[in-house]
Amino acid sequence: MAETTTQQKPLAGWDKPELDLSEAEWQSSSRGLGDVQIAFVEGFIAMRNSDRPESPSLIFTPAEWGAFVSGAREGDFDLT
């Protein structure tokens, strides 16, 4: 089966801009030990899979990022 990529329209209520991540300074989220990288761009936090940097990035507001990190610390997310 051939892989395909589809463009999706933003969800209703989506209030995040289309960020240009081409010049983002990506940092490992776990001192180089994990598969996730983050970048701070225009007041937002972008997160991507370091093994597949061409794949879509997740975009968080600072409040969303705080909730995500807090949940991860409490064991709500498996970041491995």
N, CA, C, O and CB atoms as a CASP TS submission, in Angstrom:
PFRMAT TS
TARGET T0000
AUTHOR 0000-0000-0000
METHOD Language model
MODEL 1
PARENT N/A
ATOM      1  N   MET     1       0.848  -1.170   0.000  1.00  0.00           N
ATOM      2  CA  MET     1       0.000   0.000   0.000  1.00  0.00           C
ATOM      3  C   MET     1       0.896   1.236   0.000  1.00  0.00           C
ATOM      4  O   MET     1       1.844   1.314   0.782  1.00  0.00           O
ATOM      5  CB  MET     1      -0.966  -0.004   1.222  1.00  0.00           C
ATOM      6  N   ALA     2       0.612   2.173  -0.843  1.00  0.00           N
ATOM      7  CA  ALA     2       1.389   3.414  -0.928  1.00  0.00           C
ATOM      8  C   ALA     2       0.980   4.361   0.183  1.00  0.00           C
ATOM      9  O   ALA     2      -0.195   4.452   0.540  1.00  0.00           O
ATOM     10  CB  ALA     2       1.202   4.089  -2.301  1.00  0.00           C
ATOM     11  N   GLU     3       1.966   5.066   0.726  1.00  0.00           N
ATOM     12  CA  GLU     3       1.671   6.060   1.751  1.00  0.00           C
ATOM     13  C   GLU     3       1.171   7.329   1.092  1.00  0.00           C
ATOM     14  O   GLU     3       1.678   7.730   0.044  1.00  0.00           O
ATOM     15  CB  GLU     3       2.914   6.350   2.618  1.00  0.00           C
ATOM     16  N   THR     4       0.192   7.955   1.691  1.00  0.00           N
ATOM     17  CA  THR     4      -0.318   9.217   1.170  1.00  0.00           C
ATOM     18  C   THR     4      -0.369  10.231   2.289  1.00  0.00           C
ATOM     19  O   THR     4      -0.471   9.873   3.462  1.00  0.00           O
ATOM     20  CB  THR     4      -1.711   9.038   0.534  1.00  0.00           C
ATOM     21  N   THR     5      -0.298  11.471   1.930  1.00  0.00           N
ATOM     22  CA  THR     5      -0.411  12.557   2.892  1.00  0.00           C
ATOM     23  C   THR     5      -1.601  13.399   2.500  1.00  0.00           C
ATOM     24  O   THR     5      -1.746  13.775   1.337  1.00  0.00           O
ATOM     25  CB  THR     5       0.889  13.411   2.952  1.00  0.00           C
ATOM     26  N   THR     6      -2.445  13.695   3.452  1.00  0.00           N
ATOM     27  CA  THR     6      -3.598  14.537   3.173  1.00  0.00           C
ATOM     28  C   THR     6      -3.485  15.824   3.952  1.00  0.00           C
ATOM     29  O   THR     6      -2.966  15.839   5.068  1.00  0.00           O
ATOM     30  CB  THR     6      -4.905  13.815   3.512  1.00  0.00           C
ATOM     31  N   GLN     7      -3.962  16.888   3.379  1.00  0.00           N
ATOM     32  CA  GLN     7      -4.004  18.172   4.070  1.00  0.00           C
ATOM     33  C   GLN     7      -5.309  18.238   4.846  1.00  0.00           C
ATOM     34  O   GLN     7      -6.381  17.995   4.293  1.00  0.00           O
ATOM     35  CB  GLN     7      -3.877  19.371   3.069  1.00  0.00           C
ATOM     36  N   GLN     8      -5.218  18.561   6.102  1.00  0.00           N
ATOM     37  CA  GLN     8      -6.414  18.697   6.913  1.00  0.00           C
ATOM     38  C   GLN     8      -6.639  20.158   7.231  1.00  0.00           C
ATOM     39  O   GLN     8      -5.692  20.909   7.463  1.00  0.00           O
ATOM     40  CB  GLN     8      -6.306  17.870   8.203  1.00  0.00           C
ATOM     41  N   LYS     9      -7.887  20.551   7.238  1.00  0.00           N
ATOM     42  CA  LYS     9      -8.232  21.909   7.631  1.00  0.00           C
ATOM     43  C   LYS     9      -8.199  22.001   9.150  1.00  0.00           C
ATOM     44  O   LYS     9      -8.491  21.019   9.833  1.00  0.00           O
ATOM     45  CB  LYS     9      -9.626  22.319   7.078  1.00  0.00           C
ATOM     46  N   PRO    10      -7.847  23.165   9.687  1.00  0.00           N
ATOM     47  CA  PRO    10      -7.846  23.326  11.146  1.00  0.00           C
ATOM     48  C   PRO    10      -9.224  23.049  11.737  1.00  0.00           C
ATOM     49  O   PRO    10     -10.247  23.284  11.093  1.00  0.00           O
ATOM     50  CB  PRO    10      -7.392  24.738  11.526  1.00  0.00           C
ATOM     51  N   LEU    11      -9.237  22.559  12.939  1.00  0.00           N
ATOM     52  CA  LEU    11     -10.487  22.303  13.641  1.00  0.00           C
ATOM     53  C   LEU    11     -11.179  23.610  13.987  1.00  0.00           C
ATOM     54  O   LEU    11     -10.530  24.643  14.150  1.00  0.00           O
ATOM     55  CB  LEU    11     -10.238  21.482  14.907  1.00  0.00           C
ATOM     56  N   ALA    12     -12.483  23.558  14.098  1.00  0.00           N
ATOM     57  CA  ALA    12     -13.241  24.740  14.514  1.00  0.00           C
ATOM     58  C   ALA    12     -12.736  25.178  15.886  1.00  0.00           C
ATOM     59  O   ALA    12     -12.568  24.349  16.781  1.00  0.00           O
ATOM     60  CB  ALA    12     -14.784  24.446  14.551  1.00  0.00           C
ATOM     61  N   GLY    13     -12.497  26.454  16.052  1.00  0.00           N
ATOM     62  CA  GLY    13     -12.006  26.968  17.311  1.00  0.00           C
ATOM     63  C   GLY    13     -10.496  26.930  17.426  1.00  0.00           C
ATOM     64  O   GLY    13      -9.943  27.337  18.448  1.00  0.00           O
ATOM     65  N   TRP    14      -9.825  26.450  16.404  1.00  0.00           N
ATOM     66  CA  TRP    14      -8.364  26.383  16.411  1.00  0.00           C
ATOM     67  C   TRP    14      -7.837  27.801  16.297  1.00  0.00           C
ATOM     68  O   TRP    14      -8.037  28.455  15.273  1.00  0.00           O
ATOM     69  CB  TRP    14      -7.817  25.479  15.249  1.00  0.00           C
ATOM     70  N   ASP    15      -7.175  28.280  17.320  1.00  0.00           N
ATOM     71  CA  ASP    15      -6.746  29.674  17.335  1.00  0.00           C
ATOM     72  C   ASP    15      -5.226  29.825  17.270  1.00  0.00           C
ATOM     73  O   ASP    15      -4.686  30.859  17.664  1.00  0.00           O
ATOM     74  CB  ASP    15      -7.270  30.355  18.574  1.00  0.00           C
ATOM     75  N   LYS    16      -4.545  28.805  16.778  1.00  0.00           N
ATOM     76  CA  LYS    16      -3.092  28.866  16.672  1.00  0.00           C
ATOM     77  C   LYS    16      -2.710  29.188  15.234  1.00  0.00           C
ATOM     78  O   LYS    16      -3.305  28.662  14.293  1.00  0.00           O
ATOM     79  CB  LYS    16      -2.443  27.532  17.130  1.00  0.00           C
ATOM     80  N   PRO    17      -1.720  30.047  15.070  1.00  0.00           N
ATOM     81  CA  PRO    17      -1.313  30.413  13.709  1.00  0.00           C
ATOM     82  C   PRO    17      -0.513  29.294  13.049  1.00  0.00           C
ATOM     83  O   PRO    17       0.001  28.397  13.717  1.00  0.00           O
ATOM     84  CB  PRO    17      -0.487  31.703  13.729  1.00  0.00           C
ATOM     85  N   GLU    18      -0.420  29.369  11.729  1.00  0.00           N
ATOM     86  CA  GLU    18       0.502  28.488  11.011  1.00  0.00           C
ATOM     87  C   GLU    18       1.910  29.011  11.283  1.00  0.00           C
ATOM     88  O   GLU    18       2.261  30.095  10.816  1.00  0.00           O
ATOM     89  CB  GLU    18       0.186  28.440   9.454  1.00  0.00           C
ATOM     90  N   LEU    19       2.703  28.278  12.013  1.00  0.00           N
ATOM     91  CA  LEU    19       4.041  28.725  12.377  1.00  0.00           C
ATOM     92  C   LEU    19       5.055  28.243  11.351  1.00  0.00           C
ATOM     93  O   LEU    19       4.961  27.122  10.851  1.00  0.00           O
ATOM     94  CB  LEU    19       4.417  28.225  13.778  1.00  0.00           C
ATOM     95  N   ASP    20       6.016  29.087  11.045  1.00  0.00           N
ATOM     96  CA  ASP    20       7.124  28.702  10.187  1.00  0.00           C
ATOM     97  C   ASP    20       8.187  28.058  11.073  1.00  0.00           C
ATOM     98  O   ASP    20       8.884  28.747  11.818  1.00  0.00           O
ATOM     99  CB  ASP    20       7.699  29.933   9.398  1.00  0.00           C
ATOM    100  N   LEU    21       8.305  26.744  10.987  1.00  0.00           N
ATOM    101  CA  LEU    21       9.239  26.011  11.831  1.00  0.00           C
ATOM    102  C   LEU    21      10.558  25.722  11.121  1.00  0.00           C
ATOM    103  O   LEU    21      11.421  25.034  11.666  1.00  0.00           O
ATOM    104  CB  LEU    21       8.611  24.715  12.288  1.00  0.00           C
ATOM    105  N   SER    22      10.715  26.244   9.911  1.00  0.00           N
ATOM    106  CA  SER    22      11.909  25.946   9.116  1.00  0.00           C
ATOM    107  C   SER    22      13.194  26.493   9.745  1.00  0.00           C
ATOM    108  O   SER    22      14.270  25.936   9.529  1.00  0.00           O
ATOM    109  CB  SER    22      11.749  26.514   7.721  1.00  0.00           C
ATOM    110  N   GLU    23      13.092  27.560  10.507  1.00  0.00           N
ATOM    111  CA  GLU    23      14.275  28.146  11.149  1.00  0.00           C
ATOM    112  C   GLU    23      14.287  27.912  12.662  1.00  0.00           C
ATOM    113  O   GLU    23      15.089  28.510  13.379  1.00  0.00           O
ATOM    114  CB  GLU    23      14.337  29.643  10.861  1.00  0.00           C
ATOM    115  N   ALA    24      13.403  27.049  13.140  1.00  0.00           N
ATOM    116  CA  ALA    24      13.305  26.789  14.580  1.00  0.00           C
ATOM    117  C   ALA    24      14.571  26.118  15.097  1.00  0.00           C
ATOM    118  O   ALA    24      15.194  25.320  14.397  1.00  0.00           O
ATOM    119  CB  ALA    24      12.080  25.912  14.888  1.00  0.00           C
ATOM    120  N   GLU    25      14.941  26.449  16.320  1.00  0.00           N
ATOM    121  CA  GLU    25      16.080  25.814  16.985  1.00  0.00           C
ATOM    122  C   GLU    25      15.538  24.683  17.862  1.00  0.00           C
ATOM    123  O   GLU    25      15.081  24.909  18.983  1.00  0.00           O
ATOM    124  CB  GLU    25      16.906  26.857  17.839  1.00  0.00           C
ATOM    125  N   TRP    26      15.599  23.478  17.331  1.00  0.00           N
ATOM    126  CA  TRP    26      15.045  22.313  18.013  1.00  0.00           C
ATOM    127  C   TRP    26      16.008  21.830  19.086  1.00  0.00           C
ATOM    128  O   TRP    26      17.223  21.791  18.890  1.00  0.00           O
ATOM    129  CB  TRP    26      14.747  21.183  17.011  1.00  0.00           C
ATOM    130  N   GLN    27      15.429  21.462  20.229  1.00  0.00           N
ATOM    131  CA  GLN    27      16.207  20.974  21.367  1.00  0.00           C
ATOM    132  C   GLN    27      15.640  19.632  21.794  1.00  0.00           C
ATOM    133  O   GLN    27      14.430  19.409  21.745  1.00  0.00           O
ATOM    134  CB  GLN    27      16.186  21.993  22.551  1.00  0.00           C
ATOM    135  N   SER    28      16.525  18.746  22.212  1.00  0.00           N
ATOM    136  CA  SER    28      16.071  17.472  22.738  1.00  0.00           C
ATOM    137  C   SER    28      15.334  17.719  24.043  1.00  0.00           C
ATOM    138  O   SER    28      15.763  18.534  24.860  1.00  0.00           O
ATOM    139  CB  SER    28      17.257  16.495  22.943  1.00  0.00           C
ATOM    140  N   SER    29      14.240  17.026  24.238  1.00  0.00           N
ATOM    141  CA  SER    29      13.463  17.222  25.463  1.00  0.00           C
ATOM    142  C   SER    29      14.025  16.443  26.640  1.00  0.00           C
ATOM    143  O   SER    29      13.583  16.627  27.773  1.00  0.00           O
ATOM    144  CB  SER    29      12.027  16.819  25.234  1.00  0.00           C
ATOM    145  N   SER    30      14.993  15.579  26.384  1.00  0.00           N
ATOM    146  CA  SER    30      15.496  14.735  27.473  1.00  0.00           C
ATOM    147  C   SER    30      17.005  14.585  27.420  1.00  0.00           C
ATOM    148  O   SER    30      17.525  13.479  27.565  1.00  0.00           O
ATOM    149  CB  SER    30      14.844  13.364  27.422  1.00  0.00           C
ATOM    150  N   ARG    31      17.705  15.677  27.216  1.00  0.00           N
ATOM    151  CA  ARG    31      19.171  15.688  27.188  1.00  0.00           C
ATOM    152  C   ARG    31      19.725  14.718  26.148  1.00  0.00           C
ATOM    153  O   ARG    31      20.754  14.080  26.374  1.00  0.00           O
ATOM    154  CB  ARG    31      19.727  15.339  28.568  1.00  0.00           C
ATOM    155  N   GLY    32      19.047  14.610  25.017  1.00  0.00           N
ATOM    156  CA  GLY    32      19.528  13.769  23.928  1.00  0.00           C
ATOM    157  C   GLY    32      19.166  12.308  24.038  1.00  0.00           C
ATOM    158  O   GLY    32      19.574  11.510  23.194  1.00  0.00           O
ATOM    159  N   LEU    33      18.412  11.935  25.052  1.00  0.00           N
ATOM    160  CA  LEU    33      18.094  10.530  25.273  1.00  0.00           C
ATOM    161  C   LEU    33      16.744  10.109  24.696  1.00  0.00           C
ATOM    162  O   LEU    33      16.494   8.913  24.539  1.00  0.00           O
ATOM    163  CB  LEU    33      18.118  10.241  26.738  1.00  0.00           C
ATOM    164  N   GLY    34      15.883  11.048  24.384  1.00  0.00           N
ATOM    165  CA  GLY    34      14.540  10.704  23.938  1.00  0.00           C
ATOM    166  C   GLY    34      14.320  10.898  22.460  1.00  0.00           C
ATOM    167  O   GLY    34      15.234  11.261  21.720  1.00  0.00           O
ATOM    168  N   ASP    35      13.107  10.655  22.042  1.00  0.00           N
ATOM    169  CA  ASP    35      12.731  10.764  20.646  1.00  0.00           C
ATOM    170  C   ASP    35      12.004  12.052  20.327  1.00  0.00           C
ATOM    171  O   ASP    35      11.561  12.242  19.195  1.00  0.00           O
ATOM    172  CB  ASP    35      11.885   9.609  20.261  1.00  0.00           C
ATOM    173  N   VAL    36      11.870  12.944  21.301  1.00  0.00           N
ATOM    174  CA  VAL    36      11.078  14.149  21.118  1.00  0.00           C
ATOM    175  C   VAL    36      11.988  15.375  21.151  1.00  0.00           C
ATOM    176  O   VAL    36      12.922  15.452  21.949  1.00  0.00           O
ATOM    177  CB  VAL    36       9.982  14.253  22.202  1.00  0.00           C
ATOM    178  N   GLN    37      11.697  16.324  20.272  1.00  0.00           N
ATOM    179  CA  GLN    37      12.395  17.604  20.272  1.00  0.00           C
ATOM    180  C   GLN    37      11.354  18.707  20.414  1.00  0.00           C
ATOM    181  O   GLN    37      10.215  18.571  19.967  1.00  0.00           O
ATOM    182  CB  GLN    37      13.247  17.792  18.969  1.00  0.00           C
ATOM    183  N   ILE    38      11.771  19.808  21.049  1.00  0.00           N
ATOM    184  CA  ILE    38      10.879  20.947  21.196  1.00  0.00           C
ATOM    185  C   ILE    38      11.573  22.212  20.684  1.00  0.00           C
ATOM    186  O   ILE    38      12.800  22.301  20.646  1.00  0.00           O
ATOM    187  CB  ILE    38      10.446  21.117  22.672  1.00  0.00           C
ATOM    188  N   ALA    39      10.747  23.184  20.294  1.00  0.00           N
ATOM    189  CA  ALA    39      11.254  24.490  19.868  1.00  0.00           C
ATOM    190  C   ALA    39      10.269  25.542  20.350  1.00  0.00           C
ATOM    191  O   ALA    39       9.065  25.297  20.415  1.00  0.00           O
ATOM    192  CB  ALA    39      11.447  24.562  18.306  1.00  0.00           C
ATOM    193  N   PHE    40      10.788  26.701  20.683  1.00  0.00           N
ATOM    194  CA  PHE    40       9.967  27.831  21.110  1.00  0.00           C
ATOM    195  C   PHE    40       9.895  28.802  19.949  1.00  0.00           C
ATOM    196  O   PHE    40      10.913  29.354  19.532  1.00  0.00           O
ATOM    197  CB  PHE    40      10.544  28.519  22.397  1.00  0.00           C
ATOM    198  N   VAL    41       8.685  29.015  19.423  1.00  0.00           N
ATOM    199  CA  VAL    41       8.497  29.830  18.223  1.00  0.00           C
ATOM    200  C   VAL    41       7.309  30.767  18.428  1.00  0.00           C
ATOM    201  O   VAL    41       6.181  30.318  18.633  1.00  0.00           O
ATOM    202  CB  VAL    41       8.281  28.933  16.970  1.00  0.00           C
ATOM    203  N   GLU    42       7.569  32.056  18.370  1.00  0.00           N
ATOM    204  CA  GLU    42       6.519  33.080  18.403  1.00  0.00           C
ATOM    205  C   GLU    42       5.553  32.905  19.580  1.00  0.00           C
ATOM    206  O   GLU    42       4.348  33.101  19.423  1.00  0.00           O
ATOM    207  CB  GLU    42       5.740  33.054  17.103  1.00  0.00           C
ATOM    208  N   GLY    43       6.070  32.542  20.744  1.00  0.00           N
ATOM    209  CA  GLY    43       5.238  32.404  21.936  1.00  0.00           C
ATOM    210  C   GLY    43       4.551  31.060  22.069  1.00  0.00           C
ATOM    211  O   GLY    43       3.759  30.868  22.992  1.00  0.00           O
ATOM    212  N   PHE    44       4.829  30.130  21.177  1.00  0.00           N
ATOM    213  CA  PHE    44       4.252  28.796  21.228  1.00  0.00           C
ATOM    214  C   PHE    44       5.367  27.780  21.410  1.00  0.00           C
ATOM    215  O   PHE    44       6.542  28.095  21.218  1.00  0.00           O
ATOM    216  CB  PHE    44       3.433  28.493  19.950  1.00  0.00           C
ATOM    217  N   ILE    45       4.995  26.556  21.782  1.00  0.00           N
ATOM    218  CA  ILE    45       5.944  25.468  21.913  1.00  0.00           C
ATOM    219  C   ILE    45       5.574  24.433  20.862  1.00  0.00           C
ATOM    220  O   ILE    45       4.437  23.965  20.810  1.00  0.00           O
ATOM    221  CB  ILE    45       5.938  24.858  23.362  1.00  0.00           C
ATOM    222  N   ALA    46       6.546  24.080  20.027  1.00  0.00           N
ATOM    223  CA  ALA    46       6.334  23.048  19.015  1.00  0.00           C
ATOM    224  C   ALA    46       7.061  21.793  19.465  1.00  0.00           C
ATOM    225  O   ALA    46       8.154  21.864  20.027  1.00  0.00           O
ATOM    226  CB  ALA    46       6.832  23.515  17.604  1.00  0.00           C
ATOM    227  N   MET    47       6.448  20.645  19.216  1.00  0.00           N
ATOM    228  CA  MET    47       7.052  19.370  19.588  1.00  0.00           C
ATOM    229  C   MET    47       7.010  18.453  18.370  1.00  0.00           C
ATOM    230  O   MET    47       5.998  18.378  17.672  1.00  0.00           O
ATOM    231  CB  MET    47       6.313  18.721  20.813  1.00  0.00           C
ATOM    232  N   ARG    48       8.134  17.748  18.119  1.00  0.00           N
ATOM    233  CA  ARG    48       8.170  16.842  16.977  1.00  0.00           C
ATOM    234  C   ARG    48       8.930  15.568  17.339  1.00  0.00           C
ATOM    235  O   ARG    48       9.643  15.508  18.341  1.00  0.00           O
ATOM    236  CB  ARG    48       8.818  17.529  15.757  1.00  0.00           C
ATOM    237  N   ASN    49       8.758  14.567  16.504  1.00  0.00           N
ATOM    238  CA  ASN    49       9.471  13.309  16.627  1.00  0.00           C
ATOM    239  C   ASN    49      10.846  13.501  16.013  1.00  0.00           C
ATOM    240  O   ASN    49      10.949  13.799  14.823  1.00  0.00           O
ATOM    241  CB  ASN    49       8.697  12.137  15.942  1.00  0.00           C
ATOM    242  N   SER    50      11.903  13.336  16.795  1.00  0.00           N
ATOM    243  CA  SER    50      13.252  13.576  16.276  1.00  0.00           C
ATOM    244  C   SER    50      13.668  12.543  15.236  1.00  0.00           C
ATOM    245  O   SER    50      14.546  12.817  14.419  1.00  0.00           O
ATOM    246  CB  SER    50      14.251  13.579  17.414  1.00  0.00           C
ATOM    247  N   ASP    51      13.056  11.360  15.249  1.00  0.00           N
ATOM    248  CA  ASP    51      13.369  10.348  14.252  1.00  0.00           C
ATOM    249  C   ASP    51      12.702  10.639  12.906  1.00  0.00           C
ATOM    250  O   ASP    51      13.143  10.139  11.871  1.00  0.00           O
ATOM    251  CB  ASP    51      12.943   8.982  14.754  1.00  0.00           C
ATOM    252  N   ARG    52      11.648  11.443  12.922  1.00  0.00           N
ATOM    253  CA  ARG    52      10.930  11.801  11.694  1.00  0.00           C
ATOM    254  C   ARG    52      10.623  13.298  11.703  1.00  0.00           C
ATOM    255  O   ARG    52       9.459  13.684  11.811  1.00  0.00           O
ATOM    256  CB  ARG    52       9.614  10.971  11.554  1.00  0.00           C
ATOM    257  N   PRO    53      11.642  14.144  11.592  1.00  0.00           N
ATOM    258  CA  PRO    53      11.420  15.586  11.691  1.00  0.00           C
ATOM    259  C   PRO    53      10.529  16.163  10.600  1.00  0.00           C
ATOM    260  O   PRO    53      10.014  17.271  10.748  1.00  0.00           O
ATOM    261  CB  PRO    53      12.726  16.285  11.663  1.00  0.00           C
ATOM    262  N   GLU    54      10.340  15.429   9.510  1.00  0.00           N
ATOM    263  CA  GLU    54       9.462  15.900   8.441  1.00  0.00           C
ATOM    264  C   GLU    54       7.979  15.687   8.768  1.00  0.00           C
ATOM    265  O   GLU    54       7.112  16.252   8.102  1.00  0.00           O
ATOM    266  CB  GLU    54       9.809  15.192   7.141  1.00  0.00           C
ATOM    267  N   SER    55       7.690  14.882   9.780  1.00  0.00           N
ATOM    268  CA  SER    55       6.300  14.636  10.157  1.00  0.00           C
ATOM    269  C   SER    55       5.727  15.873  10.863  1.00  0.00           C
ATOM    270  O   SER    55       6.486  16.719  11.334  1.00  0.00           O
ATOM    271  CB  SER    55       6.193  13.383  11.072  1.00  0.00           C
ATOM    272  N   PRO    56       4.410  15.981  10.938  1.00  0.00           N
ATOM    273  CA  PRO    56       3.805  17.174  11.558  1.00  0.00           C
ATOM    274  C   PRO    56       4.229  17.365  13.009  1.00  0.00           C
ATOM    275  O   PRO    56       4.472  16.405  13.740  1.00  0.00           O
ATOM    276  CB  PRO    56       2.291  17.083  11.488  1.00  0.00           C
ATOM    277  N   SER    57       4.310  18.606  13.395  1.00  0.00           N
ATOM    278  CA  SER    57       4.642  18.964  14.775  1.00  0.00           C
ATOM    279  C   SER    57       3.372  19.295  15.536  1.00  0.00           C
ATOM    280  O   SER    57       2.402  19.787  14.960  1.00  0.00           O
ATOM    281  CB  SER    57       5.624  20.158  14.818  1.00  0.00           C
ATOM    282  N   LEU    58       3.383  19.024  16.821  1.00  0.00           N
ATOM    283  CA  LEU    58       2.296  19.448  17.699  1.00  0.00           C
ATOM    284  C   LEU    58       2.620  20.854  18.175  1.00  0.00           C
ATOM    285  O   LEU    58       3.770  21.154  18.493  1.00  0.00           O
ATOM    286  CB  LEU    58       2.105  18.462  18.911  1.00  0.00           C
ATOM    287  N   ILE    59       1.616  21.713  18.227  1.00  0.00           N
ATOM    288  CA  ILE    59       1.795  23.091  18.670  1.00  0.00           C
ATOM    289  C   ILE    59       1.003  23.294  19.955  1.00  0.00           C
ATOM    290  O   ILE    59      -0.187  22.982  20.015  1.00  0.00           O
ATOM    291  CB  ILE    59       1.346  24.103  17.569  1.00  0.00           C
ATOM    292  N   PHE    60       1.661  23.813  20.973  1.00  0.00           N
ATOM    293  CA  PHE    60       1.042  24.061  22.281  1.00  0.00           C
ATOM    294  C   PHE    60       1.106  25.545  22.611  1.00  0.00           C
ATOM    295  O   PHE    60       2.078  26.219  22.270  1.00  0.00           O
ATOM    296  CB  PHE    60       1.739  23.232  23.390  1.00  0.00           C
ATOM    297  N   THR    61       0.077  26.053  23.270  1.00  0.00           N
ATOM    298  CA  THR    61       0.173  27.357  23.909  1.00  0.00           C
ATOM    299  C   THR    61       0.961  27.134  25.204  1.00  0.00           C
ATOM    300  O   THR    61       1.110  25.989  25.630  1.00  0.00           O
ATOM    301  CB  THR    61      -1.265  27.998  24.183  1.00  0.00           C
ATOM    302  N   PRO    62       1.467  28.190  25.836  1.00  0.00           N
ATOM    303  CA  PRO    62       2.162  27.978  27.110  1.00  0.00           C
ATOM    304  C   PRO    62       1.301  27.267  28.154  1.00  0.00           C
ATOM    305  O   PRO    62       1.808  26.426  28.897  1.00  0.00           O
ATOM    306  CB  PRO    62       2.623  29.304  27.663  1.00  0.00           C
ATOM    307  N   ALA    63       0.016  27.589  28.221  1.00  0.00           N
ATOM    308  CA  ALA    63      -0.869  26.928  29.192  1.00  0.00           C
ATOM    309  C   ALA    63      -1.043  25.446  28.862  1.00  0.00           C
ATOM    310  O   ALA    63      -1.024  24.603  29.759  1.00  0.00           O
ATOM    311  CB  ALA    63      -2.243  27.622  29.225  1.00  0.00           C
ATOM    312  N   GLU    64      -1.210  25.129  27.584  1.00  0.00           N
ATOM    313  CA  GLU    64      -1.338  23.734  27.179  1.00  0.00           C
ATOM    314  C   GLU    64      -0.057  22.961  27.468  1.00  0.00           C
ATOM    315  O   GLU    64      -0.100  21.816  27.918  1.00  0.00           O
ATOM    316  CB  GLU    64      -1.685  23.641  25.695  1.00  0.00           C
ATOM    317  N   TRP    65       1.083  23.598  27.204  1.00  0.00           N
ATOM    318  CA  TRP    65       2.369  22.952  27.466  1.00  0.00           C
ATOM    319  C   TRP    65       2.520  22.665  28.957  1.00  0.00           C
ATOM    320  O   TRP    65       2.950  21.579  29.344  1.00  0.00           O
ATOM    321  CB  TRP    65       3.535  23.833  26.965  1.00  0.00           C
ATOM    322  N   GLY    66       2.167  23.638  29.787  1.00  0.00           N
ATOM    323  CA  GLY    66       2.239  23.435  31.228  1.00  0.00           C
ATOM    324  C   GLY    66       1.385  22.263  31.685  1.00  0.00           C
ATOM    325  O   GLY    66       1.817  21.458  32.510  1.00  0.00           O
ATOM    326  N   ALA    67       0.179  22.166  31.151  1.00  0.00           N
ATOM    327  CA  ALA    67      -0.709  21.057  31.506  1.00  0.00           C
ATOM    328  C   ALA    67      -0.146  19.728  31.014  1.00  0.00           C
ATOM    329  O   ALA    67      -0.219  18.722  31.720  1.00  0.00           O
ATOM    330  CB  ALA    67      -2.111  21.283  30.924  1.00  0.00           C
ATOM    331  N   PHE    68       0.415  19.720  29.807  1.00  0.00           N
ATOM    332  CA  PHE    68       1.013  18.501  29.265  1.00  0.00           C
ATOM    333  C   PHE    68       2.181  18.031  30.132  1.00  0.00           C
ATOM    334  O   PHE    68       2.253  16.858  30.496  1.00  0.00           O
ATOM    335  CB  PHE    68       1.485  18.733  27.821  1.00  0.00           C
ATOM    336  N   VAL    69       3.089  18.940  30.460  1.00  0.00           N
ATOM    337  CA  VAL    69       4.257  18.591  31.263  1.00  0.00           C
ATOM    338  C   VAL    69       3.828  18.142  32.657  1.00  0.00           C
ATOM    339  O   VAL    69       4.365  17.174  33.196  1.00  0.00           O
ATOM    340  CB  VAL    69       5.226  19.787  31.359  1.00  0.00           C
ATOM    341  N   SER    70       2.866  18.843  33.233  1.00  0.00           N
ATOM    342  CA  SER    70       2.378  18.460  34.556  1.00  0.00           C
ATOM    343  C   SER    70       1.781  17.053  34.520  1.00  0.00           C
ATOM    344  O   SER    70       2.034  16.241  35.410  1.00  0.00           O
ATOM    345  CB  SER    70       1.331  19.473  35.059  1.00  0.00           C
ATOM    346  N   GLY    71       0.993  16.776  33.490  1.00  0.00           N
ATOM    347  CA  GLY    71       0.415  15.444  33.344  1.00  0.00           C
ATOM    348  C   GLY    71       1.484  14.382  33.145  1.00  0.00           C
ATOM    349  O   GLY    71       1.374  13.283  33.689  1.00  0.00           O
ATOM    350  N   ALA    72       2.509  14.694  32.377  1.00  0.00           N
ATOM    351  CA  ALA    72       3.592  13.735  32.148  1.00  0.00           C
ATOM    352  C   ALA    72       4.325  13.437  33.443  1.00  0.00           C
ATOM    353  O   ALA    72       4.679  12.289  33.710  1.00  0.00           O
ATOM    354  CB  ALA    72       4.574  14.265  31.095  1.00  0.00           C
ATOM    355  N   ARG    73       4.554  14.463  34.246  1.00  0.00           N
ATOM    356  CA  ARG    73       5.244  14.266  35.529  1.00  0.00           C
ATOM    357  C   ARG    73       4.427  13.389  36.472  1.00  0.00           C
ATOM    358  O   ARG    73       4.985  12.664  37.296  1.00  0.00           O
ATOM    359  CB  ARG    73       5.530  15.618  36.193  1.00  0.00           C
ATOM    360  N   GLU    74       3.105  13.460  36.348  1.00  0.00           N
ATOM    361  CA  GLU    74       2.229  12.675  37.204  1.00  0.00           C
ATOM    362  C   GLU    74       1.991  11.275  36.630  1.00  0.00           C
ATOM    363  O   GLU    74       1.275  10.469  37.224  1.00  0.00           O
ATOM    364  CB  GLU    74       0.898  13.398  37.396  1.00  0.00           C
ATOM    365  N   GLY    75       2.597  10.992  35.470  1.00  0.00           N
ATOM    366  CA  GLY    75       2.463   9.666  34.891  1.00  0.00           C
ATOM    367  C   GLY    75       1.316   9.521  33.918  1.00  0.00           C
ATOM    368  O   GLY    75       1.007   8.406  33.498  1.00  0.00           O
ATOM    369  N   ASP    76       0.671  10.626  33.545  1.00  0.00           N
ATOM    370  CA  ASP    76      -0.457  10.557  32.625  1.00  0.00           C
ATOM    371  C   ASP    76      -0.035  10.248  31.198  1.00  0.00           C
ATOM    372  O   ASP    76      -0.854   9.792  30.401  1.00  0.00           O
ATOM    373  CB  ASP    76      -1.219  11.849  32.653  1.00  0.00           C
ATOM    374  N   PHE    77       1.233  10.488  30.860  1.00  0.00           N
ATOM    375  CA  PHE    77       1.732  10.291  29.499  1.00  0.00           C
ATOM    376  C   PHE    77       2.990   9.444  29.552  1.00  0.00           C
ATOM    377  O   PHE    77       3.816   9.602  30.451  1.00  0.00           O
ATOM    378  CB  PHE    77       2.014  11.650  28.800  1.00  0.00           C
ATOM    379  N   ASP    78       3.133   8.554  28.598  1.00  0.00           N
ATOM    380  CA  ASP    78       4.359   7.772  28.467  1.00  0.00           C
ATOM    381  C   ASP    78       5.202   8.435  27.385  1.00  0.00           C
ATOM    382  O   ASP    78       4.862   8.350  26.205  1.00  0.00           O
ATOM    383  CB  ASP    78       4.056   6.262  28.120  1.00  0.00           C
ATOM    384  N   LEU    79       6.288   9.089  27.761  1.00  0.00           N
ATOM    385  CA  LEU    79       7.119   9.816  26.818  1.00  0.00           C
ATOM    386  C   LEU    79       8.262   8.973  26.271  1.00  0.00           C
ATOM    387  O   LEU    79       9.146   9.509  25.603  1.00  0.00           O
ATOM    388  CB  LEU    79       7.669  11.048  27.470  1.00  0.00           C
ATOM    389  N   THR    80       8.271   7.681  26.530  1.00  0.00           N
ATOM    390  CA  THR    80       9.360   6.843  26.029  1.00  0.00           C
ATOM    391  C   THR    80       9.040   6.291  24.664  1.00  0.00           C
ATOM    392  O   THR    80       9.847   5.562  24.088  1.00  0.00           O
ATOM    393  CB  THR    80       9.647   5.706  26.989  1.00  0.00           C
TER
END
